[in-house]
Amino acid sequence: MTEAGANLSPCFRTAVVPAAGMGTRFLPATKTVPKELLPVVDTPGIELVAGEAADSGAERLVIVTSPGKDGVVAHFVEDLVLESKLEAKGKFKLLEKVRKAPGLLEVDSVVQEEPLGLGHAVLQAERVLDDDETAIAVLLPDDLVLPRGVLDVMSRVRRKRGGSVLCAIDVPKDQVSAYGVFEVEEVPDAVNPNVLKVLSMVEKPAVEDAPSTFAAAGRYLLDRAIFDAIRRIEPGSGGELQLTDAIALLISEGHPVHVVVHRGSRHDLGNPGGYLRAAVDFALDSDEYGPSLREWLTERLGDSWAPQLTTYE
């Protein structure tokens, strides 16, 4: 998945991760533990997303939190007491894991005081950007896009074509109503057939009304013009400012918007079913856990397996 042009430095320095949600689909677990810190095997989902941003050249991570969710940011702060204890006990592999998140990139946070939509959450990051930053990356922590690298392609597309670049996945037609869906057209001079021009976006359309099967996948490379657009859109249901509405406004005003269609896998950490699939997928790829898990799953799902029912008299 490439676009013409050499590998250059990214066209963004700051990656924004909206993490202000309550995680209600994971209650009661998220009563005390933020959803973003739930481990995918042994690594919190937000650390995986931060690692993706760092791999793509981001220098700073801005986490948009809500009141009371300080633990999400604390995960990226050094814990010198814990580190010294692990070092004293010779637990160097664990020490390396503990030190990984604080060493990924600079982390800042802003607070979204009220849950007023994804567009509103993204708008909160404007206040901490440097004046010379012309674009930001937005990574939704519920989405794991694998393998990594789509942000690199998106950077190359923006550098060549300007404007904003989004990530899309091709979903089964009967599932389009769960997504924001793109109306697209081919780019005649594109070397990469997975680069398409966006004509419009439709939020959760009926199957018969969907303009395509290309759906938003939680990765956005947005021109700084997005902030002004968010301020100019009208609130939708529940008084929320939707990012898709702001992008649609930019498109209507001639702002170029493209998508890169990601042909790898995507896991939705925002619901327990997707979270479990991600954990199994990551565990199977692990040298530490993969072999024994694969053996257990084969036995568990084999023809010889039957549920073991225990009755208590």
Beta strands, then each sheet from edge to edge (+ up, - down):
strand 1: 14-18
strand 2: 39-40
strand 3: 43-44
strand 4: 60-65
strand 5: 106-111
strand 6: 135-139
strand 7: 143-146
strand 8: 164-170
strand 9: 180-186
strand 10: 195-203
strand 11: 214-223
strand 12: 257-261
strand 13: 265-268
sheet 1: 5+ 4+ 1+ 6+ 11- 8+ 12+ 10- 9+
sheet 2: 2+ 3-
sheet 3: 7+ 13-
end
